[in-house]
Amino acid sequence: MNETKKASASLEDKGPRLPGFRTWRGVYLLVIGTFVALVVALTIFTRLHA
């Protein structure tokens, strides 16, 4: 029982190991935000140059 708690605690403690990001939520938000910004930029450029 004690080993199960240690295993689940060690899985929860592992962060993304990226500079500037303490949680995976921040990484996900960055990726989604970048994707949305790219789609918006492509839409704007398409309308300007069409």
PDB file of N, CA, C and O in Angstrom:
ATOM      1  N   MET A   1       0.831  -1.185   0.000  1.00  0.00           N
ATOM      2  CA  MET A   1       0.000   0.000   0.000  1.00  0.00           C
ATOM      3  C   MET A   1       0.871   1.242   0.000  1.00  0.00           C
ATOM      4  O   MET A   1       0.562   2.222  -0.678  1.00  0.00           O
ATOM      5  N   ASN A   2       1.945   1.206   0.748  1.00  0.00           N
ATOM      6  CA  ASN A   2       2.839   2.349   0.840  1.00  0.00           C
ATOM      7  C   ASN A   2       3.557   2.585  -0.487  1.00  0.00           C
ATOM      8  O   ASN A   2       3.812   3.730  -0.861  1.00  0.00           O
ATOM      9  N   GLU A   3       3.887   1.491  -1.210  1.00  0.00           N
ATOM     10  CA  GLU A   3       4.566   1.617  -2.497  1.00  0.00           C
ATOM     11  C   GLU A   3       3.653   2.265  -3.538  1.00  0.00           C
ATOM     12  O   GLU A   3       4.121   3.003  -4.405  1.00  0.00           O
ATOM     13  N   THR A   4       2.373   1.991  -3.452  1.00  0.00           N
ATOM     14  CA  THR A   4       1.424   2.576  -4.390  1.00  0.00           C
ATOM     15  C   THR A   4       1.357   4.082  -4.212  1.00  0.00           C
ATOM     16  O   THR A   4       1.291   4.817  -5.197  1.00  0.00           O
ATOM     17  N   LYS A   5       1.373   4.547  -2.989  1.00  0.00           N
ATOM     18  CA  LYS A   5       1.348   5.985  -2.715  1.00  0.00           C
ATOM     19  C   LYS A   5       2.617   6.648  -3.238  1.00  0.00           C
ATOM     20  O   LYS A   5       2.567   7.744  -3.796  1.00  0.00           O
ATOM     21  N   LYS A   6       3.753   5.980  -3.057  1.00  0.00           N
ATOM     22  CA  LYS A   6       5.015   6.540  -3.552  1.00  0.00           C
ATOM     23  C   LYS A   6       5.018   6.612  -5.076  1.00  0.00           C
ATOM     24  O   LYS A   6       5.490   7.593  -5.650  1.00  0.00           O
ATOM     25  N   ALA A   7       4.497   5.584  -5.729  1.00  0.00           N
ATOM     26  CA  ALA A   7       4.483   5.565  -7.187  1.00  0.00           C
ATOM     27  C   ALA A   7       3.585   6.661  -7.743  1.00  0.00           C
ATOM     28  O   ALA A   7       3.952   7.342  -8.701  1.00  0.00           O
ATOM     29  N   SER A   8       2.407   6.834  -7.144  1.00  0.00           N
ATOM     30  CA  SER A   8       1.507   7.865  -7.638  1.00  0.00           C
ATOM     31  C   SER A   8       2.044   9.258  -7.318  1.00  0.00           C
ATOM     32  O   SER A   8       1.852  10.186  -8.103  1.00  0.00           O
ATOM     33  N   ALA A   9       2.711   9.414  -6.179  1.00  0.00           N
ATOM     34  CA  ALA A   9       3.289  10.712  -5.828  1.00  0.00           C
ATOM     35  C   ALA A   9       4.438  11.062  -6.768  1.00  0.00           C
ATOM     36  O   ALA A   9       4.602  12.223  -7.141  1.00  0.00           O
ATOM     37  N   SER A  10       5.230  10.069  -7.151  1.00  0.00           N
ATOM     38  CA  SER A  10       6.351  10.352  -8.049  1.00  0.00           C
ATOM     39  C   SER A  10       5.847  10.716  -9.450  1.00  0.00           C
ATOM     40  O   SER A  10       6.472  11.526 -10.136  1.00  0.00           O
ATOM     41  N   LEU A  11       4.734  10.133  -9.878  1.00  0.00           N
ATOM     42  CA  LEU A  11       4.168  10.496 -11.168  1.00  0.00           C
ATOM     43  C   LEU A  11       3.611  11.914 -11.150  1.00  0.00           C
ATOM     44  O   LEU A  11       3.723  12.634 -12.142  1.00  0.00           O
ATOM     45  N   GLU A  12       3.017  12.319 -10.046  1.00  0.00           N
ATOM     46  CA  GLU A  12       2.451  13.654  -9.936  1.00  0.00           C
ATOM     47  C   GLU A  12       3.539  14.719  -9.834  1.00  0.00           C
ATOM     48  O   GLU A  12       3.336  15.847 -10.283  1.00  0.00           O
ATOM     49  N   ASP A  13       4.681  14.383  -9.258  1.00  0.00           N
ATOM     50  CA  ASP A  13       5.742  15.353  -9.050  1.00  0.00           C
ATOM     51  C   ASP A  13       6.540  15.648 -10.317  1.00  0.00           C
ATOM     52  O   ASP A  13       7.259  16.646 -10.367  1.00  0.00           O
ATOM     53  N   LYS A  14       6.433  14.824 -11.311  1.00  0.00           N
ATOM     54  CA  LYS A  14       7.208  15.039 -12.531  1.00  0.00           C
ATOM     55  C   LYS A  14       6.605  16.166 -13.342  1.00  0.00           C
ATOM     56  O   LYS A  14       5.483  16.060 -13.838  1.00  0.00           O
ATOM     57  N   GLY A  15       7.348  17.234 -13.473  1.00  0.00           N
ATOM     58  CA  GLY A  15       6.909  18.357 -14.288  1.00  0.00           C
ATOM     59  C   GLY A  15       7.437  18.203 -15.696  1.00  0.00           C
ATOM     60  O   GLY A  15       8.046  17.183 -16.020  1.00  0.00           O
ATOM     61  N   PRO A  16       7.219  19.179 -16.526  1.00  0.00           N
ATOM     62  CA  PRO A  16       7.639  19.082 -17.917  1.00  0.00           C
ATOM     63  C   PRO A  16       9.147  19.213 -18.127  1.00  0.00           C
ATOM     64  O   PRO A  16       9.642  18.923 -19.216  1.00  0.00           O
ATOM     65  N   ARG A  17       9.879  19.642 -17.107  1.00  0.00           N
ATOM     66  CA  ARG A  17      11.333  19.837 -17.194  1.00  0.00           C
ATOM     67  C   ARG A  17      11.723  20.778 -18.325  1.00  0.00           C
ATOM     68  O   ARG A  17      12.743  20.579 -18.984  1.00  0.00           O
ATOM     69  N   LEU A  18      10.908  21.803 -18.547  1.00  0.00           N
ATOM     70  CA  LEU A  18      11.196  22.827 -19.538  1.00  0.00           C
ATOM     71  C   LEU A  18      11.421  24.145 -18.822  1.00  0.00           C
ATOM     72  O   LEU A  18      10.714  24.446 -17.860  1.00  0.00           O
ATOM     73  N   PRO A  19      12.384  24.938 -19.263  1.00  0.00           N
ATOM     74  CA  PRO A  19      12.614  26.224 -18.611  1.00  0.00           C
ATOM     75  C   PRO A  19      11.399  27.136 -18.754  1.00  0.00           C
ATOM     76  O   PRO A  19      10.868  27.307 -19.852  1.00  0.00           O
ATOM     77  N   GLY A  20      10.969  27.710 -17.656  1.00  0.00           N
ATOM     78  CA  GLY A  20       9.836  28.625 -17.674  1.00  0.00           C
ATOM     79  C   GLY A  20       8.487  27.969 -17.475  1.00  0.00           C
ATOM     80  O   GLY A  20       7.478  28.667 -17.372  1.00  0.00           O
ATOM     81  N   PHE A  21       8.438  26.652 -17.417  1.00  0.00           N
ATOM     82  CA  PHE A  21       7.177  25.941 -17.241  1.00  0.00           C
ATOM     83  C   PHE A  21       7.275  25.035 -16.021  1.00  0.00           C
ATOM     84  O   PHE A  21       8.125  24.147 -15.955  1.00  0.00           O
ATOM     85  N   ARG A  22       6.395  25.272 -15.061  1.00  0.00           N
ATOM     86  CA  ARG A  22       6.380  24.430 -13.867  1.00  0.00           C
ATOM     87  C   ARG A  22       5.352  23.314 -13.974  1.00  0.00           C
ATOM     88  O   ARG A  22       5.466  22.300 -13.287  1.00  0.00           O
ATOM     89  N   THR A  23       4.337  23.492 -14.840  1.00  0.00           N
ATOM     90  CA  THR A  23       3.283  22.490 -14.974  1.00  0.00           C
ATOM     91  C   THR A  23       3.043  22.179 -16.442  1.00  0.00           C
ATOM     92  O   THR A  23       3.402  22.953 -17.330  1.00  0.00           O
ATOM     93  N   TRP A  24       2.432  21.033 -16.674  1.00  0.00           N
ATOM     94  CA  TRP A  24       2.081  20.664 -18.037  1.00  0.00           C
ATOM     95  C   TRP A  24       0.975  21.552 -18.570  1.00  0.00           C
ATOM     96  O   TRP A  24       0.862  21.737 -19.782  1.00  0.00           O
ATOM     97  N   ARG A  25       0.154  22.109 -17.685  1.00  0.00           N
ATOM     98  CA  ARG A  25      -0.934  22.981 -18.128  1.00  0.00           C
ATOM     99  C   ARG A  25      -0.373  24.186 -18.889  1.00  0.00           C
ATOM    100  O   ARG A  25      -0.941  24.598 -19.901  1.00  0.00           O
ATOM    101  N   GLY A  26       0.726  24.745 -18.411  1.00  0.00           N
ATOM    102  CA  GLY A  26       1.345  25.873 -19.100  1.00  0.00           C
ATOM    103  C   GLY A  26       1.846  25.500 -20.481  1.00  0.00           C
ATOM    104  O   GLY A  26       1.738  26.285 -21.423  1.00  0.00           O
ATOM    105  N   VAL A  27       2.391  24.308 -20.597  1.00  0.00           N
ATOM    106  CA  VAL A  27       2.875  23.839 -21.898  1.00  0.00           C
ATOM    107  C   VAL A  27       1.704  23.675 -22.868  1.00  0.00           C
ATOM    108  O   VAL A  27       1.779  24.093 -24.023  1.00  0.00           O
ATOM    109  N   TYR A  28       0.625  23.064 -22.384  1.00  0.00           N
ATOM    110  CA  TYR A  28      -0.551  22.870 -23.230  1.00  0.00           C
ATOM    111  C   TYR A  28      -1.134  24.211 -23.671  1.00  0.00           C
ATOM    112  O   TYR A  28      -1.507  24.369 -24.833  1.00  0.00           O
ATOM    113  N   LEU A  29      -1.215  25.171 -22.762  1.00  0.00           N
ATOM    114  CA  LEU A  29      -1.752  26.483 -23.111  1.00  0.00           C
ATOM    115  C   LEU A  29      -0.878  27.181 -24.149  1.00  0.00           C
ATOM    116  O   LEU A  29      -1.395  27.837 -25.053  1.00  0.00           O
ATOM    117  N   LEU A  30       0.427  27.045 -24.026  1.00  0.00           N
ATOM    118  CA  LEU A  30       1.332  27.633 -25.015  1.00  0.00           C
ATOM    119  C   LEU A  30       1.117  27.013 -26.390  1.00  0.00           C
ATOM    120  O   LEU A  30       1.050  27.730 -27.388  1.00  0.00           O
ATOM    121  N   VAL A  31       1.009  25.706 -26.451  1.00  0.00           N
ATOM    122  CA  VAL A  31       0.824  25.020 -27.731  1.00  0.00           C
ATOM    123  C   VAL A  31      -0.511  25.402 -28.360  1.00  0.00           C
ATOM    124  O   VAL A  31      -0.570  25.687 -29.556  1.00  0.00           O
ATOM    125  N   ILE A  32      -1.571  25.410 -27.577  1.00  0.00           N
ATOM    126  CA  ILE A  32      -2.891  25.768 -28.106  1.00  0.00           C
ATOM    127  C   ILE A  32      -2.911  27.235 -28.536  1.00  0.00           C
ATOM    128  O   ILE A  32      -3.458  27.564 -29.589  1.00  0.00           O
ATOM    129  N   GLY A  33      -2.322  28.111 -27.734  1.00  0.00           N
ATOM    130  CA  GLY A  33      -2.277  29.528 -28.088  1.00  0.00           C
ATOM    131  C   GLY A  33      -1.490  29.779 -29.354  1.00  0.00           C
ATOM    132  O   GLY A  33      -1.884  30.606 -30.176  1.00  0.00           O
ATOM    133  N   THR A  34      -0.381  29.076 -29.524  1.00  0.00           N
ATOM    134  CA  THR A  34       0.422  29.214 -30.738  1.00  0.00           C
ATOM    135  C   THR A  34      -0.351  28.726 -31.960  1.00  0.00           C
ATOM    136  O   THR A  34      -0.298  29.346 -33.022  1.00  0.00           O
ATOM    137  N   PHE A  35      -1.062  27.626 -31.808  1.00  0.00           N
ATOM    138  CA  PHE A  35      -1.867  27.098 -32.918  1.00  0.00           C
ATOM    139  C   PHE A  35      -2.958  28.087 -33.316  1.00  0.00           C
ATOM    140  O   PHE A  35      -3.166  28.337 -34.503  1.00  0.00           O
ATOM    141  N   VAL A  36      -3.652  28.647 -32.335  1.00  0.00           N
ATOM    142  CA  VAL A  36      -4.718  29.607 -32.626  1.00  0.00           C
ATOM    143  C   VAL A  36      -4.139  30.850 -33.306  1.00  0.00           C
ATOM    144  O   VAL A  36      -4.718  31.352 -34.269  1.00  0.00           O
ATOM    145  N   ALA A  37      -3.009  31.347 -32.816  1.00  0.00           N
ATOM    146  CA  ALA A  37      -2.385  32.522 -33.417  1.00  0.00           C
ATOM    147  C   ALA A  37      -1.961  32.234 -34.864  1.00  0.00           C
ATOM    148  O   ALA A  37      -2.091  33.101 -35.727  1.00  0.00           O
ATOM    149  N   LEU A  38      -1.467  31.051 -35.127  1.00  0.00           N
ATOM    150  CA  LEU A  38      -1.066  30.679 -36.483  1.00  0.00           C
ATOM    151  C   LEU A  38      -2.270  30.614 -37.415  1.00  0.00           C
ATOM    152  O   LEU A  38      -2.204  31.086 -38.550  1.00  0.00           O
ATOM    153  N   VAL A  39      -3.357  30.038 -36.946  1.00  0.00           N
ATOM    154  CA  VAL A  39      -4.563  29.957 -37.779  1.00  0.00           C
ATOM    155  C   VAL A  39      -5.100  31.358 -38.071  1.00  0.00           C
ATOM    156  O   VAL A  39      -5.510  31.639 -39.197  1.00  0.00           O
ATOM    157  N   VAL A  40      -5.100  32.233 -37.073  1.00  0.00           N
ATOM    158  CA  VAL A  40      -5.563  33.605 -37.276  1.00  0.00           C
ATOM    159  C   VAL A  40      -4.656  34.332 -38.272  1.00  0.00           C
ATOM    160  O   VAL A  40      -5.143  35.021 -39.168  1.00  0.00           O
ATOM    161  N   ALA A  41      -3.351  34.180 -38.116  1.00  0.00           N
ATOM    162  CA  ALA A  41      -2.409  34.834 -39.030  1.00  0.00           C
ATOM    163  C   ALA A  41      -2.586  34.324 -40.457  1.00  0.00           C
ATOM    164  O   ALA A  41      -2.569  35.116 -41.399  1.00  0.00           O
ATOM    165  N   LEU A  42      -2.754  33.025 -40.629  1.00  0.00           N
ATOM    166  CA  LEU A  42      -2.964  32.478 -41.970  1.00  0.00           C
ATOM    167  C   LEU A  42      -4.264  32.975 -42.576  1.00  0.00           C
ATOM    168  O   LEU A  42      -4.327  33.235 -43.778  1.00  0.00           O
ATOM    169  N   THR A  43      -5.288  33.108 -41.773  1.00  0.00           N
ATOM    170  CA  THR A  43      -6.566  33.642 -42.259  1.00  0.00           C
ATOM    171  C   THR A  43      -6.418  35.086 -42.719  1.00  0.00           C
ATOM    172  O   THR A  43      -6.927  35.458 -43.776  1.00  0.00           O
ATOM    173  N   ILE A  44      -5.728  35.897 -41.933  1.00  0.00           N
ATOM    174  CA  ILE A  44      -5.523  37.297 -42.290  1.00  0.00           C
ATOM    175  C   ILE A  44      -4.689  37.420 -43.559  1.00  0.00           C
ATOM    176  O   ILE A  44      -5.032  38.195 -44.452  1.00  0.00           O
ATOM    177  N   PHE A  45      -3.600  36.664 -43.648  1.00  0.00           N
ATOM    178  CA  PHE A  45      -2.746  36.734 -44.832  1.00  0.00           C
ATOM    179  C   PHE A  45      -3.467  36.237 -46.081  1.00  0.00           C
ATOM    180  O   PHE A  45      -3.247  36.757 -47.175  1.00  0.00           O
ATOM    181  N   THR A  46      -4.323  35.240 -45.922  1.00  0.00           N
ATOM    182  CA  THR A  46      -5.084  34.719 -47.064  1.00  0.00           C
ATOM    183  C   THR A  46      -6.027  35.797 -47.585  1.00  0.00           C
ATOM    184  O   THR A  46      -6.140  35.988 -48.796  1.00  0.00           O
ATOM    185  N   ARG A  47      -6.696  36.493 -46.693  1.00  0.00           N
ATOM    186  CA  ARG A  47      -7.646  37.525 -47.131  1.00  0.00           C
ATOM    187  C   ARG A  47      -6.932  38.736 -47.725  1.00  0.00           C
ATOM    188  O   ARG A  47      -7.459  39.374 -48.636  1.00  0.00           O
ATOM    189  N   LEU A  48      -5.746  39.059 -47.225  1.00  0.00           N
ATOM    190  CA  LEU A  48      -5.010  40.199 -47.745  1.00  0.00           C
ATOM    191  C   LEU A  48      -4.446  39.938 -49.139  1.00  0.00           C
ATOM    192  O   LEU A  48      -4.414  40.840 -49.976  1.00  0.00           O
ATOM    193  N   HIS A  49      -4.002  38.708 -49.390  1.00  0.00           N
ATOM    194  CA  HIS A  49      -3.316  38.388 -50.635  1.00  0.00           C
ATOM    195  C   HIS A  49      -4.180  37.621 -51.633  1.00  0.00           C
ATOM    196  O   HIS A  49      -3.665  37.136 -52.640  1.00  0.00           O
ATOM    197  N   ALA A  50      -5.456  37.504 -51.380  1.00  0.00           N
ATOM    198  CA  ALA A  50      -6.325  36.757 -52.302  1.00  0.00           C
ATOM    199  C   ALA A  50      -6.948  37.692 -53.332  1.00  0.00           C
ATOM    200  O   ALA A  50      -7.709  37.246 -54.191  1.00  0.00           O
TER     201      ALA A  50
END
